[in-house]
Amino acid sequence: MAIKFEQQVKKQRNLITLFIILILTAGLVLWWGFRAEEEPVDILISKRLKSIEIDFDIFNNPLLKQFQLIDKTPRFEGEFGRENPFVPF
């Protein structure tokens, strides 16, 4: 009986030690995360958007003017739909 009791005590000590280590690690991560003073994301994004500049001179390139535009909407010939779409064929 004494051997089983000692094994249980040893197992409990190991589990308690592991639990304490996990609690300390979680506390350290939370403390480190809240301590960091970074700028909010929306301010960072607005700073990046202010620095973007678009060069519209590319549209004046003669190679671009050589392209021929096509009509992207195909012509449909025929009837659209049915009188009652819920009637089976």
C-alpha positions, 0 to 999 in steps of 0.5 A: 500500500505504501508504494501506491500512495507514494506514487500518487503523491509523486504524480500529484506533485508533478501535476501541481508543478505543471499547473503552476508552470502553465499559470505562470506562462499564461500570466507572463504572456498576458502581461507582456501582451498588455504591456506592449504599447503599439498603435492601433491597426486603423491608425497604421492602415491610414498612415500607409494609405496616405503614402500611396501615390498613383501614377496616372501617366501610364494611361498616356502610353502609346502602346496602351492606345493601340489596344482595341476595346471589345464589347463584353456583353454578348448578344442574346437572340431568343426568348427569355424565361417561361411563363410559369417557371415552377411548372415542370418540363 
